[in-house]
């Protein structure tokens, strides 16, 4: 998807924390397809955003496949390593507020290590 681009943008919806599961609007984020994320506000207004990659990693729904650490690595990190070995400068940058899942995506958790 972004193999020939100099900048690739991806978003990953990580598993919800216990605190988040207790909140009323826990279902306000949804990954639609492989590139689109929909945010639904508390008033019901929908906002759609398109990225190079959109990963659903919540894993609590039978209707869709949760994206695991290996898949995220294969699609994002592996191409960067290939370019590095070819002599190009590369950077993997994780951005987001505290508790948004940066460490989860980079390092993994439990048996699903990064």
C-alpha positions as CSV (number, residue, x, y, z in Angstrom):
1,X,0.0,0.0,0.0
2,X,2.7,2.5,0.9
3,X,5.8,0.6,-0.3
4,X,6.9,3.3,-2.8
5,X,5.9,6.3,-0.6
6,X,8.4,8.3,1.5
7,X,5.8,8.6,4.3
8,X,3.4,5.9,5.3
9,X,0.7,6.6,7.9
10,X,-1.0,3.7,9.8
11,X,-3.4,3.6,12.7
12,X,-4.1,0.7,15.0
13,X,-7.0,0.2,17.4
14,X,-5.5,-1.7,20.3
15,X,-7.5,-3.8,22.8
16,X,-9.6,-1.7,25.2
17,X,-8.3,-1.3,28.8
18,X,-10.5,-2.4,31.7
19,X,-11.2,1.3,32.4
20,X,-12.3,1.9,28.8
21,X,-14.6,-1.1,28.8
22,X,-16.5,0.6,31.6
23,X,-17.0,3.8,29.7
24,X,-20.2,4.5,27.8
25,X,-18.7,5.4,24.4
26,X,-16.2,2.5,24.2
27,X,-17.5,1.7,20.7
28,X,-16.8,5.1,19.2
29,X,-13.8,3.9,17.1
30,X,-14.3,1.5,14.2
31,X,-11.9,0.2,11.5
32,X,-13.7,0.0,8.2
33,X,-11.8,-2.0,5.7
34,X,-8.0,-1.9,5.5
35,X,-7.6,1.9,5.3
36,X,-10.5,3.7,6.9
37,X,-11.3,4.6,10.5
38,X,-14.6,5.9,11.7
39,X,-14.9,7.9,14.9
40,X,-18.5,8.4,16.2
41,X,-18.9,11.3,18.7
42,X,-21.2,11.1,21.7
43,X,-23.8,13.1,19.7
44,X,-23.7,10.4,17.0
45,X,-21.8,12.5,14.4
46,X,-19.5,10.3,12.3
47,X,-16.1,11.3,11.0
48,X,-14.2,9.1,8.5
49,X,-10.4,9.1,8.1
50,X,-8.3,7.3,5.5
51,X,-4.8,6.1,6.1
52,X,-2.3,3.9,4.3
53,X,-3.1,1.2,6.8
54,X,-5.8,0.7,9.5
55,X,-5.4,-2.2,11.9
56,X,-8.2,-3.5,14.1
57,X,-6.5,-5.3,17.0
58,X,-9.2,-5.5,19.6
59,X,-9.9,-9.2,19.1
60,X,-13.3,-9.3,20.8
61,X,-15.4,-9.6,17.8
62,X,-16.1,-12.9,15.9
63,X,-17.2,-11.1,12.8
64,X,-13.7,-9.8,11.9
65,X,-10.1,-10.9,12.2
66,X,-8.0,-9.1,14.7
67,X,-4.6,-8.0,13.4
68,X,-1.8,-9.5,15.4
69,X,1.7,-8.2,16.1
70,X,3.3,-10.3,13.3
71,X,0.9,-8.8,10.7
72,X,1.7,-5.3,11.8
73,X,5.4,-6.0,11.7
74,X,5.2,-7.6,8.2
75,X,3.3,-4.7,6.8
76,X,5.0,-1.8,8.5
77,X,8.4,-2.6,10.0
78,X,9.7,-5.3,7.6
79,X,9.6,-3.0,4.5
80,X,11.5,-0.4,6.6
81,X,14.2,-2.9,7.4
82,X,14.5,-3.9,3.8
83,X,15.0,-0.2,2.8
84,X,17.6,0.2,5.6
85,X,19.6,-2.8,4.3
86,X,19.4,-1.2,0.8
87,X,21.2,1.9,2.3
88,X,18.2,4.2,2.8
89,X,17.5,6.1,6.0
90,X,14.3,5.0,7.7
91,X,12.3,5.8,10.8
92,X,9.4,4.1,12.5
93,X,7.6,6.8,14.6
94,X,4.8,6.0,17.1
95,X,2.7,9.0,18.0
96,X,-0.2,9.3,20.3
97,X,-1.4,10.4,23.8
98,X,-0.4,8.6,26.9
99,X,-2.2,5.2,27.1
100,X,-3.1,5.2,23.4
101,X,-1.2,2.0,22.5
102,X,2.3,3.1,21.2
103,X,4.2,0.7,23.5
104,X,1.6,-2.0,22.8
105,X,2.2,-1.7,19.1
106,X,6.0,-1.5,19.3
107,X,6.7,-3.9,22.1
108,X,3.7,-6.2,22.3
109,X,2.3,-7.7,25.4
110,X,2.5,-11.1,27.0
111,X,3.1,-13.8,24.4
112,X,2.4,-11.4,21.5
113,X,5.7,-9.6,21.6
114,X,6.6,-6.8,19.1
